[in-house]
Every structure is written in C-alpha cells, then in structure tokens.
Amino acid sequence: TPGADSPITGERRQELEQWLRQIPDDPGELLRRKFRYEQQHQEKTR
C-alpha cells in the first residue's frame, strides 16, 4: 500500500495532534504516552 512506510500520513498527523492537545502539559507523561502510542501502532501494523 502506498504511504504505508511514511512516518505519519496527513490523516494520522491530524489524529495525533488532536490527541496531543488532550494531554496535560507534562513532558514526562507526554513522552510515556507517545511511546506507548507508537508501540501500540507498530503492533497493529506488523
């Protein structure tokens, strides 16, 4: 599928930015959530 290897598609970027806005302004928590989110996404695409 085209774009499967691209880091973040436009649609997913929108999704991600929306999701990031909901997170309290806590860098540590932000990193933990981002890491967890990416792990989950990688498991789904494997």
Secondary structure, 3 states (H helix, E strand, C coil): CCCCCCCCCHHHHHHHHHHHHCCCCCHHHHHHHHHHHHHHHHHHHC
